[in-house]
């Protein structure tokens, strides 16, 4: 009995201290299904591609609201990621028009202008923390795409406020629960989120007073979207979708951008290949005519460093998988991170190799949605996946085309669960900027 308790304590400590490394150990030791805890505190890991396939195909067995409750302090009660059932289906239908391929191609120029404006401020000899720089650029371009230029001017303050809320999310569940007992960090997060919501609501009301028929940003599309019965999103729903899009858009995308920038500055040949293909800025980024190196780089970064190490569901009905009965009320965890590093799926899994995505390569194999899942899968797949991919592509092309960077000492140890980012950096010195 004592040995069993001791083992479970060790497993809990390993998960808290090194969650990424402990996943592979758990998978190799226990296979695709394992668990810890009991009753409503039971956590069940379903790991590997076939587990992912099962979860995506049986969305009726799982709930999101309870599993993602820690995100409510940032995203709000009606955000897509915390919505279930008919509410989720309705909200997703109404949000989808803002993220069609045509809409995203229109946003690309807004993103490009913001990236170029940031690059214009860089000076030769300057040492940049590229994670911080990418975070700032992505936050501004995300807010400009969502709101247009008016609220983009408030980007520094909106980012500061949202960071207070995001700070309480990127922690393991027990720490989050303790904060909710009245910790100053929790009170600050709630107040900051309320201030952002008030600013978004004020912009909604201003647009109703001063309608602009030419507005084509995300907020305009959300305000104008209608369902089959001509009903639309309520104001609270619009506010929650917008804030969740800002938070997800720059928190996870900036982490991916940091890993991609590290690849560029440490591999001059890769940087030259990305730069060589970056001249054609008029093409459709959601329907590229041909594969390019930057496409493979974005996919490889999302494979090795997916936005979430783990993603959760609450089990609504008991089910059996791989001969194991999973009880209702358990918390279910799947792992894009583990799946993306399995050698049985990915030759040389730890090597960043953009060419593995080249469809003309002799050994190319297109992965299934249960094998490559940086944005989740099934009915809850991230609605902004294509937007995030285009944002990363534009950013990398602009930097590769205009800037020469040399690497500086950095600590690229992965940290964070909600958005896996480098511990410190990457840092780079600006060698030259094409004006």
C-alpha positions in Angstrom: 0.0 0.0 0.0 2.8 2.4 1.0 4.6 1.6 -2.2 1.5 2.4 -4.3 1.1 5.7 -2.5 4.8 6.5 -2.9 4.6 5.7 -6.6 1.6 7.9 -7.2 3.3 10.8 -5.3 6.4 10.4 -7.5 4.2 10.4 -10.6 2.5 13.6 -9.4 5.9 15.3 -8.7 7.3 14.2 -12.1 4.2 15.7 -13.9 4.5 19.0 -12.0 8.3 19.3 -12.4 8.8 17.9 -15.9 5.4 17.4 -17.6 6.8 16.9 -21.1 9.4 14.3 -20.2 7.0 12.4 -17.9 4.5 11.9 -20.8 6.9 9.8 -22.8 7.8 7.8 -19.7 4.1 7.2 -19.0 3.4 6.2 -22.5 6.3 3.7 -22.7 5.5 2.2 -19.3 1.7 2.0 -19.4 0.7 2.2 -23.0 -2.1 4.4 -24.5 -4.3 4.4 -21.3 -3.3 5.2 -17.8 -4.8 6.9 -14.8 -4.2 8.5 -11.4 -6.5 9.6 -8.6 -10.1 8.5 -8.0 -13.7 9.6 -8.4 -14.0 13.2 -9.7 -10.3 13.7 -9.1 -9.4 10.9 -11.5 -7.1 11.9 -14.4 -6.9 9.6 -17.4 -4.3 9.9 -20.0 -5.2 8.7 -23.5 -2.0 8.9 -25.4 -0.9 8.3 -29.0 -2.6 8.6 -32.5 -5.3 6.0 -32.0 -6.3 7.6 -28.7 -6.5 11.0 -30.5 -8.6 9.5 -33.3 -11.0 8.0 -30.8 -11.4 11.2 -28.8 -12.0 13.3 -32.0 -14.6 10.8 -33.3 -16.6 10.7 -30.1 -17.1 14.2 -29.1 -20.5 13.3 -27.5 -18.6 11.5 -24.7 -16.8 14.6 -23.6 -17.4 18.1 -22.1 -15.3 21.2 -22.4 -16.7 23.7 -20.0 -15.6 22.0 -16.8 -12.3 20.8 -18.3 -11.3 24.3 -19.4 -12.7 26.2 -16.4 -9.3 27.6 -15.6 -9.5 29.6 -18.9 -12.7 31.4 -18.0 -10.9 34.1 -16.1 -9.3 35.1 -19.5 -11.7 34.0 -22.2 -15.1 34.5 -20.5 -18.1 32.2 -20.0 -19.2 32.0 -23.6 -15.9 31.6 -25.5 -15.8 28.8 -28.0 -13.2 26.8 -26.0 -15.5 26.6 -22.9 -18.7 26.0 -24.8 -20.5 22.7 -25.2 -23.3 21.1 -27.2 -25.8 23.3 -29.0 -24.3 26.5 -27.6 -20.9 25.6 -29.1 -22.4 24.7 -32.5 -24.3 27.9 -32.7 -21.4 30.2 -31.7 -19.0 28.4 -34.0 -21.4 28.9 -37.0 -21.6 32.6 -36.2 -17.8 33.0 -35.7 -16.8 31.0 -38.7 -17.4 33.8 -41.3 -14.6 35.8 -39.7 -12.2 33.0 -40.5 -12.9 31.9 -44.0 -10.0 31.6 -46.4 -11.0 34.8 -48.2 -11.2 36.7 -44.9 -7.8 35.5 -43.8 -6.2 36.4 -47.1 -7.5 39.9 -46.5 -6.0 40.0 -43.0 -2.5 39.1 -44.3 -1.8 42.6 -45.5 -2.7 44.0 -42.0 -0.3 41.5 -40.4 2.5 42.3 -43.0 2.2 46.1 -42.4 2.5 45.6 -38.6 5.5 43.3 -38.9 7.2 45.7 -41.3 6.5 48.6 -38.9 8.2 46.7 -36.1 11.2 45.8 -38.2 11.6 49.5 -39.2 12.5 50.2 -35.5 15.3 47.7 -35.3 18.8 49.0 -35.6 22.1 47.3 -36.5 24.0 46.3 -33.4 20.8 46.1 -31.3 20.3 42.8 -29.3 16.7 41.6 -29.4 14.8 39.2 -27.3 13.0 37.7 -30.2 10.3 36.1 -28.0 9.5 39.5 -26.6 9.6 41.2 -30.0 7.5 38.5 -31.7 5.0 38.7 -28.8 4.7 42.5 -29.2 4.4 42.3 -33.0 1.9 39.5 -33.0 -0.2 41.1 -30.3 -0.4 44.4 -32.3 -1.2 42.7 -35.6 -3.8 40.4 -33.9 -5.5 43.4 -32.3 -5.4 45.4 -35.5 -6.9 42.4 -37.4 -9.6 42.1 -34.8 -10.5 45.7 -34.2 -8.9 47.8 -36.9 -6.4 50.7 -36.3 -8.4 52.5 -33.5 -7.9 49.9 -30.8 -4.6 48.8 -32.2 -3.2 52.1 -30.8 -4.2 50.8 -27.4 -2.2 47.5 -27.9 0.4 48.2 -25.1 -2.3 48.8 -22.5 -4.5 45.9 -23.7 -1.5 43.6 -23.6 -0.6 44.7 -20.1 -4.1 44.1 -18.8 -4.5 40.7 -20.5 -1.1 39.6 -19.2 -2.4 39.9 -15.6 -5.1 37.4 -16.5 -2.9 35.1 -18.5 -0.4 34.9 -15.7 -2.8 32.9 -13.5 -3.7 30.4 -16.3 -0.2 29.1 -17.1 0.0 27.1 -13.9 -1.0 23.6 -12.8 -4.6 23.2 -11.6 -3.8 23.0 -7.8 -2.1 26.4 -7.9 -4.9 27.9 -9.9 -7.4 26.7 -7.3 -5.4 28.2 -4.5 -5.3 31.6 -6.3 -9.1 31.6 -6.5 -9.3 31.8 -2.7 -8.5 35.5 -2.9 -4.9 35.8 -3.9 -3.9 39.3 -5.1 -2.9 37.7 -8.5 -6.4 36.4 -9.0 -8.1 39.7 -8.0 -5.8 41.5 -10.4 -6.6 39.0 -13.2 -10.4 39.4 -12.8 -10.1 43.2 -12.6 -7.8 43.4 -15.7 -10.1 41.2 -17.8 -13.1 43.3 -16.8 -11.3 46.4 -18.0 -10.5 44.8 -21.4 -14.1 43.7 -21.7 -15.3 47.2 -21.0 -13.0 48.6 -23.8 -14.3 46.0 -26.3 -17.9 46.8 -25.3 -17.3 50.5 -25.8 -15.9 49.8 -29.3 -19.0 47.8 -30.1 -21.3 50.6 -29.0 -19.2 53.2 -30.9 -19.6 51.2 -34.1 -23.3 51.0 -33.7 -23.5 54.8 -33.3 -21.0 55.3 -36.2 -21.5 52.4 -38.7 -18.7 51.8 -41.2 -19.8 49.8 -44.2 -16.2 49.3 -45.3 -15.0 47.8 -42.0 -13.9 44.2 -42.7 -12.0 43.3 -39.4 -13.0 40.4 -37.2 -15.2 42.5 -34.9 -17.2 43.8 -37.8 -17.8 40.3 -39.1 -18.8 39.1 -35.6 -21.3 42.0 -35.2 -22.8 41.4 -38.6 -22.9 37.5 -38.5 -26.4 36.0 -38.5 -27.7 32.5 -38.1 -30.5 30.9 -40.2 -33.1 32.5 -38.0 -31.4 35.9 -38.5 -30.2 35.9 -34.8 -26.7 36.9 -34.1 -24.2 36.9 -31.3 -25.1 38.7 -28.1 -22.7 41.4 -26.9 -21.3 39.3 -24.1 -20.6 36.5 -26.7 -18.9 39.0 -29.0 -16.7 40.3 -26.2 -15.8 36.8 -25.1 -14.9 35.6 -28.6 -12.8 38.7 -29.2 -10.8 38.5 -25.9 -10.3 34.7 -26.3 -9.0 35.3 -29.9 -6.6 38.0 -28.7 -5.3 35.8 -25.8 -4.9 32.7 -27.9 -3.7 34.6 -30.9 -0.7 36.2 -29.4 0.1 33.9 -26.5 0.4 30.7 -28.5 1.5 32.2 -31.8 4.2 34.2 -30.2 5.6 31.1 -28.6 5.6 29.3 -31.9 7.3 32.3 -33.5 10.1 32.3 -31.0 10.9 28.6 -31.8 10.8 29.4 -35.5 13.0 32.5 -35.2 15.5 30.4 -33.3 15.6 28.0 -36.2 16.2 30.8 -38.7 19.0 32.5 -36.7 20.9 29.2 -36.1 20.6 27.9 -39.6 21.7 30.4 -42.2 20.9 28.1 -45.1 17.3 27.7 -43.8 17.1 31.5 -43.5 18.3 32.0 -47.1 15.7 29.5 -48.4 12.8 31.2 -46.6 14.0 34.6 -47.8 14.3 33.5 -51.4 10.7 32.5 -51.5 9.4 35.5 -49.7 9.2 38.0 -52.5 5.8 37.1 -53.9 3.5 38.9 -51.4 0.4 38.8 -53.6 -0.3 35.1 -53.5 -3.0 33.5 -51.4 -1.5 32.2 -48.2 -4.5 29.9 -47.4 -4.3 28.3 -50.9 -0.6 28.4 -51.8 0.0 27.3 -55.4 3.1 25.3 -54.4 4.9 24.1 -51.3 7.6 26.4 -50.0 10.3 26.0 -47.3 8.5 28.4 -45.0 5.4 26.2 -45.1 7.5 23.3 -43.9 9.2 25.4 -41.2 5.8 26.5 -39.8 4.5 22.9 -39.8 7.8 21.6 -38.2 7.7 24.3 -35.4 4.1 23.4 -34.7 5.0 19.7 -34.6 7.9 20.0 -32.2 6.4 22.8 -30.2 2.6 22.6 -30.4 0.7 25.4 -28.6 -0.5 23.0 -25.9 1.5 20.2 -24.3 -1.8 18.7 -23.1 -5.4 19.3 -23.8 -8.3 18.2 -21.6 -11.9 17.1 -21.7 -14.3 16.0 -19.0 -15.7 12.5 -19.5 -19.5 12.7 -19.6 -20.2 9.0 -20.2 -18.1 6.0 -19.3 -16.5 4.3 -22.2 -13.9 1.6 -23.0 -10.7 2.1 -24.9 -7.9 -0.4 -25.5 -9.6 -2.8 -23.1 -9.7 -0.2 -20.3 -12.9 1.2 -18.8 -12.8 5.0 -18.4 -15.4 6.2 -15.8 -17.6 9.2 -16.2 -16.5 12.4 -14.3 -12.8 11.6 -15.0 -10.6 14.3 -16.5 -9.2 13.1 -19.8 -5.9 14.3 -21.2 -4.5 13.9 -24.7 -1.1 15.2 -25.8 -0.2 16.7 -29.1 3.3 17.1 -27.8 3.8 13.4 -27.3 2.1 12.4 -30.5 4.3 14.7 -32.5 7.5 13.1 -31.2 6.7 9.5 -31.6 9.4 7.8 -33.7 6.8 5.3 -35.1 5.1 8.3 -36.8 8.0 10.7 -37.4 11.4 9.5 -38.7 14.1 11.4 -36.7 11.3 12.9 -34.5 13.5 15.4 -32.6 15.1 16.8 -35.7 13.6 20.0 -37.2 13.2 19.1 -40.8 11.0 21.4 -42.9 11.5 19.2 -46.0 9.6 16.3 -44.4 6.5 18.3 -45.3 7.4 18.7 -49.0 4.8 16.7 -50.9 7.2 16.1 -53.8 9.8 14.4 -51.5 10.1 10.6 -52.2 9.5 9.7 -48.5 6.7 12.3 -47.9 3.7 11.0 -45.9 0.8 13.3 -45.2 -0.1 12.8 -41.5 -3.7 12.3 -40.5 -5.5 14.8 -38.2 -5.0 12.3 -35.3 -1.2 12.4 -35.9 -0.7 16.1 -36.4 -2.9 18.1 -34.1 -1.2 21.4 -33.1 -4.7 23.1 -33.0 -6.6 20.1 -31.6 -9.1 18.2 -33.7 -12.7 17.2 -34.1 -15.6 19.6 -33.6 -13.6 21.8 -31.2 -10.5 22.3 -33.4 -9.2 25.8 -33.0 -11.2 28.1 -35.2 -8.3 30.4 -35.7 -5.9 27.7 -36.9 -5.5 29.0 -40.4 -5.2 32.6 -39.1 -2.4 31.6 -36.8 -0.6 29.7 -39.6 -0.8 32.7 -41.9 0.4 35.1 -39.2 3.4 32.9 -38.6 4.2 32.6 -42.3 4.0 36.4 -42.9 6.1 37.1 -39.9 8.9 34.7 -40.9 8.9 35.8 -44.5 9.1 39.5 -43.5 12.0 38.9 -41.1 13.9 36.6 -43.4 13.5 39.0 -46.4 14.5 42.2 -44.6 16.8 41.4 -41.6 20.1 39.6 -41.0 20.4 38.4 -37.5 23.2 36.6 -35.6 22.4 34.4 -32.6 23.3 35.4 -29.0 23.4 33.1 -26.0 19.9 31.9 -25.0 18.2 29.3 -22.9 15.9 27.4 -25.1 14.6 25.1 -22.4 10.8 24.7 -23.0 8.6 26.1 -20.2 4.9 26.6 -19.9 2.0 24.2 -20.5 -0.7 26.6 -21.9 1.9 27.9 -24.4 5.2 26.2 -24.6 7.9 28.9 -24.9 11.7 29.1 -24.5 12.8 29.9 -20.9 15.0 32.8 -22.0 15.2 34.2 -25.5 16.0 33.5 -28.2 18.3 36.5 -28.3 19.8 37.8 -31.6 21.9 40.7 -32.7 20.7 42.8 -35.6 23.4 42.7 -38.3 21.6 44.5 -41.1 18.1 45.8 -41.9 16.8 46.3 -45.5 15.1 49.7 -45.5 
